[in-house]
Amino acid sequence: LKVPDAVFQQGVCPGIVVAMPKNKRNKVVPLTKVKKRPKDAKGRMIDEIRDCCEKFQHLFLLSMENERTTFLQVVRQKLRPSRMILGRNKVMQVALGMSPEQECQDNVHEIANRISGRCGLLFTDKSPAEVQALVAEYRPVDFARCGAVATDTIKLPRGTEALATLPHSIELHLRQLGMPTQLREGKIHLLGDYTVCEAGKDLTADAAQVLKLLDVKQAQFVLAVEAQWSRGGSFKDLGALED
């Protein structure tokens, strides 16, 4: 149907609907839906740290090595009703305050300025002696992970003795890990002397797996008290007292 140009000029066209061309611009269509972390998660942690500063008598800064969830759970149980908080260093620093003008309690910025590496905050009413005793006595060991520093040199001699405790079905996996092995008459034979790791050097992913198969644990969980703050503004740097 041809509509006269005059009709368009007058803006009147009774009974006729003219469809506009579709927008052909590219549209971004998300293929995944990611649930965003609540924006107030950091705010809740900051409020919790500041509340603990008012609730508990002492605050200890703890450094950690080879931490494991199971080990931390044991520490929390031993220290109940104390509160241990592990979070991003920057968030913990903001909560405590990095300067006398920003700090939430008198002199607590001394703790904030010493937060670095893998560490946590322990709020407690227990005496410093009790905390130090628990830290010193609880040091379990676990399997070392890739990238950890080997504490001992592990060398396996040629033959069948070194791998006698392993099932023969794992021989293929040992070869995939770089070990010179061969299956003979249902026994795993090591075709030559083999060094799994050397003390002082970083463990490779393969070496960490071999140590786990051999049930060799080289990662010791260590907590160390770096500093202590008490209500009223008392502060002590305890880093020099580490074992």
N, C-alpha and C positions, 0 to 999 in steps of 0.2 A: 504494500500500500504506500503510495507516494503522497507525502504530506507537503502541501505548498509551503514555500519559504515564508510567505506572508504570515502564515499561521504561527510559525516559530517566532517571528519578529514581534507579533502581538502578544505572545505568551499564552495563547488560548488554543487548546486542542481537545475539545470535549470527546470523552469516550475512548481516547487513545493513550496508551501507556508506552512510553519509549524506554527500553532497558539500556542502562549505561554499561559500557564494556567493563569486564572484571579486571581487578588489579592483579597484574602479573608479577609484581615484585616478589623476590625470594623471601620466604618466611622461615624463621628458625624454629624447628620443632624439637624439643628436648626428648631424648630417647630414654633417659633414666630419671628417676625421682630420688633425690638425696635428701634425707631428713636433716635439716640444719640443727646444729647444736644450739640449745637455748642461749639467748644473749645474756641472760642473767646468771649463768653458771659461775663465771668469774666473780660476779658481785656476791653470790652466796658464799663462796670460799673466803673472800675478803671479810665479809661480816662474821663468818665463823671464827676466823683467826683472831679478829679483834675482840670477839666475845670471850674466847679462851684466855686472852691476855688479862681480862678482868676476872675470870672465874678461877683460874689456877694460880698457885703461888709462884711456880717456877716455869721457865721456858728454856729448853735445851736444843741447841742446834746439833743435829746428828749427821755425820757423813756415812755413806754406805758403799760397800763393795760387794759385788756378786749377789745383789738382792734377788730374792725369789718371793713370790706371793705367799707360799706356805710358811716361809721363815718369818715374814712380816706379821702374818696372822698369829704366830706363836708369841712374838714380841708384844703384840697388842694385848693378848690374853694375860701375859705375865704382868703387864703394866696397868691393867684395869684398876680404877676407873679413869686413868689418864687418857689423854687424847693425842694420837699421832696423826699429823697431817702431811701428806705428800702431794705436792702440786708443782706447777711450773714455777721456776725460781723467780721470774719477774712478778708473778701474781703474789707470791709470798712476800716479796720485797715491798710491793705497793701496799699490801695490807699492814705491814709493820711500820713502814715509813723509812725512807732512806736518809733523812736528815732530822735534826731536832725540831724543825718547823713542821715536818710532815708526820712524825712518829705518833702512834696511837697511845703509847704509854711512855713515861719518862725513861730515856736512855735506851729504849728498845731498838733504836736505829742501829746500834752497835751489832746486833744480831743480823739485821737486814743486810748490812754492808759485808758480812762474812758468808752470805749465801752464795755458793758456787758449786758447780758439778752436781753429782747426784747426792741430794741431801733431803732432810725432812725436819719438821718441827715437832718437838715433844713437849706438850703441856701437861704438867703434873704437880701434885702436892707431895710427892715422895721426896725424900731427902736426896741431895746430890750423891751421897755415899751409896744409897740403894740403887740409883740409876747406874752409877759407875760399875757396881758389882754385877748387875744384870748384863750390861754391855760386855763386860770382860768374860763372863762365863758362858754366854750363849754364842757359839761360833760353829755352827754345823757346816758340813761340806756337801757339795753337789757336783754333778758333771759339768765340766767347763764347756763353754760355748765357743763358737767360731769367733776369733778375734781376741780371745782372752790370752793372757801370757801364761805359758806353761811353767809350772812350779818345779817339775822334775823331768829328767830325761828318761824316756821310755824306749828301750831297745828290745826287740824280740829276736831270739836266736833261731837259727835254721832248724827245721825239723817239725815234729808234731806236738811237742809239749806245750808251746806257747799258746796254741789255739785249741788245745784238747777239750776245753770246756764248752766250745761253740758247736752248735749242730752242723752237720755236714751240708744241710740245705742252704747255709748262708755263705758258702764258699764263693759263689758267683758274685755276690754282693761285695765280698772282700776284694775280689779282683777289680771290681768297678771303683773301689775306693783307692786303688793304686797299689795294693799289696801283691807281691809275687807268690801266689798260692796255686795249688793244684789238688784236685780231689782224687785220692787213690784208695781203693778198697774201703770206702766209707769214712776215711779220715782226711782231714785237711792238712796238707803238707805246705810248710813255708819253705820256698825254694832257696832262700838266702836270708842272711841277717837283715833285719828291717828296723829302721829308726822311726818310731811313730811321731815323736816330738822331742825338742831339745829345750832344756830349762832356759827361761829368759826370752824365748822367741814366741811370737804370736801363733796361736793354733789356726790351722786351716780348717775348712769345713770338713774335709775328709778325715783329718787327724782327730777332730772332736768326735766324729761318729765312731771311729775305731776305739777311742778311749772309752766311750760309752758301752760298746760291745764287750770290751774287756773288763768292764765294771771298775774302771779307774777314775776316781773323783779327785779333781785338782782345784775346784773352785770353793774357797772358803768364804762363807758369809761373815762380813765384819761390819760391826757398828762402832763408830768412834764419836765421843762427845767432843765437839769443837769449841763450844762456848755455852755459857749459862747466864741467863738474865732472871732476876727476881723482882717481884713487885716492890715498888719503892725506888727503883732505879739502879739496884746493884747489878754489876756486870763483871764477869770473869772470862778471860780467854783461856780455855783449857786445852788448846791444841797441843801444847808442849807436854801434856800428860798422857798422850796416846802411847799405846804399847809399841 
